[in-house]
Amino acid sequence: MAKQNRLQVSLLLFLLGCFISLVQANPLVLNAENIPKPFSAQYKIIKNGMTMGEVKLELQQHDAATWEYRSSVKAKGLAKFIVGSSKSYAVTHLRLHQGNIYPLLFEEINANSDGFKDQKIIFDWQAGRVQASYKAEHLDKPLPKNTFDNLSLQLSLMANAHRLPQVSLIYLANKRRLREYEIHRSEVLIKTALDGEVNSILLEQYRQNTNALEIRLWLDPQRHGLPLMFERYKDGELQFTAQLVASSLLQ
């Protein structure tokens, strides 16, 4: 039976729709040795063969002890209903402390044309608070220690993908509830438009004890865990694919 590792977590593997993202840091240590080098990457969102939006990622290092990781998502037409917003912007600020890298401040805004379903999330580790708003609901509560937001979590997955067990149990929080999921890890050969065939690490997210696949994410272990492609599923059907179209790590 595959080794299982329990994480107390709420995560979105690739920036799309989680309300609160918290993860116990134990198996996902991020430090100066394994953090990806500064990079940028662009992805196209594809639905039924049509390009319906874009995702941009950028990691910057300001000095020996501070980093900043940004993401933006723009969806066109009907894609905004699938992705969950027409525009999304997020940034996390990270600092080296006692050998490991921890997030200090995270902000995320998911904007819709009507404004009513806009989401805003702020994690402030120095103040020890997490604040969020969605529709008419507001959240303000203590922020647990040893937690990551979804961007710093993504960096940790990139840095530690080769160390993850075959199956990890996670707790995923969305706008209304906490659910348990499994992350399955495997090594597969993937064909990419930019780089031909690549030996990748595939992470698949399932509802626990079911075959309800929700997310597939392919990482390139030879390029600091660079995300190559991801797919989002709902009720067993593929909702969209995001494919890498450019990255400084490919140069």
C-alpha positions as CSV (number, residue, x, y, z in Angstrom):
1,M,0.0,0.0,0.0
2,A,1.4,3.4,-0.9
3,K,2.8,5.5,1.9
4,Q,0.4,8.2,3.0
5,N,1.3,11.5,4.5
6,R,-1.4,13.7,6.2
7,L,-1.2,17.4,5.7
8,Q,-3.6,19.9,7.3
9,V,-4.1,22.0,4.2
10,S,-6.4,24.1,2.2
11,L,-4.9,24.6,-1.2
12,L,-5.6,25.2,-4.8
13,L,-2.9,23.5,-6.8
14,F,-2.9,26.2,-9.5
15,L,-4.5,29.5,-8.3
16,L,-8.1,28.8,-9.3
17,G,-10.9,29.4,-6.8
18,C,-9.9,28.6,-3.3
19,F,-11.2,30.9,-0.6
20,I,-8.6,30.2,2.1
21,S,-5.3,28.4,1.7
22,L,-3.4,27.1,4.7
23,V,-1.0,24.2,4.9
24,Q,1.1,22.7,7.6
25,A,4.7,23.1,6.4
26,N,6.3,19.9,7.6
27,P,6.7,17.9,4.3
28,L,6.9,21.0,2.1
29,V,10.0,22.8,3.5
30,L,11.0,25.7,1.4
31,N,14.6,27.0,1.8
32,A,17.4,28.9,0.0
33,E,18.7,25.6,-1.5
34,N,15.5,24.3,-3.1
35,I,13.4,27.4,-3.9
36,P,13.2,27.8,-7.7
37,K,15.4,30.4,-9.2
38,P,13.6,33.6,-10.3
39,F,11.5,33.0,-13.4
40,S,8.5,34.0,-15.4
41,A,6.0,31.8,-17.2
42,Q,2.9,32.3,-19.3
43,Y,0.0,29.8,-20.0
44,K,-3.0,29.8,-22.2
45,I,-6.3,28.6,-21.0
46,I,-7.9,26.2,-23.5
47,K,-11.5,25.0,-23.7
48,N,-12.8,22.8,-26.6
49,G,-9.7,23.8,-28.7
50,M,-10.2,27.5,-28.2
51,T,-7.9,29.9,-26.2
52,M,-10.1,31.5,-23.6
53,G,-7.6,33.3,-21.3
54,E,-4.1,33.4,-19.9
55,V,-2.2,32.8,-16.7
56,K,1.1,34.6,-15.8
57,L,3.5,33.7,-13.0
58,E,6.6,35.6,-11.9
59,L,9.1,34.9,-9.1
60,Q,11.5,37.7,-8.1
61,Q,14.3,37.7,-5.6
62,H,15.0,41.2,-4.1
63,D,18.0,40.2,-2.0
64,A,19.5,37.2,-0.2
65,A,16.6,37.0,2.2
66,T,13.5,38.2,0.4
67,W,11.4,37.0,-2.5
68,E,8.1,38.0,-4.2
69,Y,5.9,35.7,-6.2
70,R,3.0,37.0,-8.4
71,S,0.2,35.5,-10.4
72,S,-2.5,36.9,-12.7
73,V,-5.3,35.2,-14.5
74,K,-7.5,36.7,-17.2
75,A,-10.4,34.9,-18.6
76,K,-12.4,35.7,-21.8
77,G,-16.1,35.2,-22.4
78,L,-17.6,32.1,-21.0
79,A,-14.3,31.1,-19.5
80,K,-14.8,33.5,-16.6
81,F,-17.7,31.3,-15.4
82,I,-15.5,28.2,-15.6
83,V,-12.4,29.7,-14.0
84,G,-14.5,31.5,-11.4
85,S,-13.6,35.2,-12.1
86,S,-12.8,37.4,-15.1
87,K,-9.6,38.6,-13.5
88,S,-7.5,37.3,-10.6
89,Y,-4.3,38.8,-9.1
90,A,-2.2,37.5,-6.2
91,V,1.1,38.3,-4.7
92,T,3.0,36.7,-1.8
93,H,6.1,38.2,0.0
94,L,8.5,35.7,1.5
95,R,11.5,36.0,3.8
96,L,14.4,33.7,4.8
97,H,14.3,33.0,8.6
98,Q,16.5,30.5,10.5
99,G,17.3,28.5,7.3
100,N,13.8,28.2,5.9
101,I,11.6,30.5,3.7
102,Y,8.3,31.7,5.1
103,P,5.5,33.9,3.7
104,L,5.1,37.3,5.4
105,L,2.1,38.8,3.5
106,F,-0.3,37.4,0.9
107,E,-3.0,39.3,-1.0
108,E,-5.4,37.9,-3.6
109,I,-8.3,39.5,-5.5
110,N,-10.7,37.7,-7.8
111,A,-12.8,40.2,-9.7
112,N,-16.1,39.7,-11.5
113,S,-17.9,42.1,-13.7
114,D,-20.9,42.4,-11.3
115,G,-18.6,43.1,-8.3
116,F,-21.0,41.1,-6.0
117,K,-19.0,37.9,-6.2
118,D,-15.5,39.5,-5.9
119,Q,-13.2,37.7,-3.5
120,K,-10.4,39.3,-1.5
121,I,-8.0,37.4,0.8
122,I,-5.2,38.8,3.0
123,F,-2.8,36.7,5.1
124,D,-0.7,38.8,7.4
125,W,1.8,36.6,9.3
126,Q,3.3,39.6,11.2
127,A,-0.1,40.6,12.5
128,G,-1.2,37.0,12.8
129,R,-4.5,37.5,11.0
130,V,-6.3,36.2,8.0
131,Q,-9.0,38.4,6.4
132,A,-11.3,37.5,3.6
133,S,-14.5,38.6,1.9
134,Y,-16.9,36.9,-0.5
135,K,-20.3,38.3,-1.5
136,A,-21.6,39.8,1.8
137,E,-19.5,37.4,4.0
138,H,-16.4,38.6,5.8
139,L,-13.8,36.7,7.7
140,D,-11.3,37.9,10.3
141,K,-9.6,35.4,12.5
142,P,-6.2,34.4,13.8
143,L,-3.7,33.0,11.3
144,P,-2.1,29.7,12.4
145,K,1.7,29.5,12.5
146,N,3.7,27.4,10.0
147,T,1.2,28.0,7.2
148,F,1.6,28.8,3.5
149,D,-0.7,30.7,1.2
150,N,-1.5,29.1,-2.2
151,L,1.4,30.8,-4.0
152,S,4.1,29.9,-1.5
153,L,2.5,26.5,-1.4
154,Q,2.9,26.2,-5.1
155,L,6.6,27.1,-4.8
156,S,6.9,24.4,-2.1
157,L,5.3,21.8,-4.4
158,M,7.6,22.8,-7.2
159,A,10.6,22.5,-4.9
160,N,9.6,19.2,-3.2
161,A,7.7,17.4,-5.9
162,H,10.3,14.7,-6.1
163,R,10.0,14.1,-2.3
164,L,6.2,13.9,-2.0
165,P,4.9,10.4,-1.2
166,Q,2.9,8.5,-3.7
167,V,-0.3,9.5,-1.9
168,S,-0.9,12.5,0.3
169,L,-4.0,13.3,2.2
170,I,-5.0,17.0,2.3
171,Y,-7.9,19.1,3.6
172,L,-9.1,21.5,1.0
173,A,-11.2,24.6,2.0
174,N,-13.3,26.5,-0.5
175,K,-15.9,29.2,0.1
176,R,-18.2,27.1,2.3
177,R,-16.7,23.9,3.6
178,L,-13.6,21.8,4.3
179,R,-13.2,18.5,2.4
180,E,-10.6,15.8,2.4
181,Y,-8.7,15.0,-0.8
182,E,-5.9,12.8,-2.0
183,I,-3.0,14.0,-4.0
184,H,-1.5,11.1,-6.1
185,R,2.0,11.5,-7.4
186,S,3.4,9.6,-10.4
187,E,6.1,10.1,-13.0
188,V,5.0,10.3,-16.6
189,L,6.2,11.2,-20.0
190,I,4.4,14.3,-21.4
191,K,4.5,15.8,-24.9
192,T,4.8,19.6,-24.9
193,A,4.7,22.0,-27.7
194,L,7.7,23.9,-26.5
195,D,10.1,21.2,-25.5
196,G,9.0,17.9,-27.0
197,E,8.7,15.0,-24.7
198,V,9.5,15.6,-21.0
199,N,9.8,13.3,-18.0
200,S,7.4,15.0,-15.7
201,I,5.9,14.6,-12.2
202,L,2.1,14.3,-12.3
203,L,0.0,15.4,-9.3
204,E,-3.6,14.4,-9.4
205,Q,-6.2,15.6,-6.9
206,Y,-9.2,13.4,-6.0
207,R,-11.9,13.5,-3.4
208,Q,-10.9,11.0,-0.8
209,N,-12.1,7.4,-1.3
210,T,-13.7,8.3,-4.6
211,N,-12.6,8.4,-8.3
212,A,-13.7,12.1,-8.5
213,L,-10.7,13.7,-10.2
214,E,-10.6,17.5,-9.9
215,I,-7.1,18.7,-10.9
216,R,-4.1,17.3,-12.8
217,L,-0.8,19.2,-12.7
218,W,2.4,18.3,-14.6
219,L,5.7,19.6,-13.2
220,D,9.2,19.5,-14.8
221,P,11.7,18.2,-12.2
222,Q,14.6,19.2,-14.4
223,R,13.5,22.9,-14.4
224,H,12.9,23.6,-10.7
225,G,9.4,21.9,-10.8
226,L,8.1,24.3,-13.5
227,P,4.4,23.7,-14.1
228,L,4.1,22.5,-17.7
229,M,0.3,22.0,-17.9
230,F,-2.7,21.6,-15.7
231,E,-6.3,20.4,-16.2
232,R,-9.4,21.2,-14.1
233,Y,-12.3,18.7,-13.8
234,K,-15.8,18.9,-12.5
235,D,-18.2,15.9,-12.1
236,G,-15.7,13.8,-14.1
237,E,-15.6,16.2,-17.1
238,L,-12.7,18.2,-18.2
239,Q,-13.4,22.0,-17.8
240,F,-10.3,23.5,-19.2
241,T,-6.6,23.0,-19.8
242,A,-3.8,25.5,-19.2
243,Q,-0.7,24.9,-21.3
244,L,2.7,26.5,-20.9
245,V,3.5,28.8,-23.8
246,A,6.7,30.6,-22.6
247,S,9.0,30.6,-19.6
248,S,12.4,32.1,-18.8
249,L,13.3,28.6,-17.4
250,L,13.2,27.2,-20.9
251,Q,15.9,29.6,-22.2
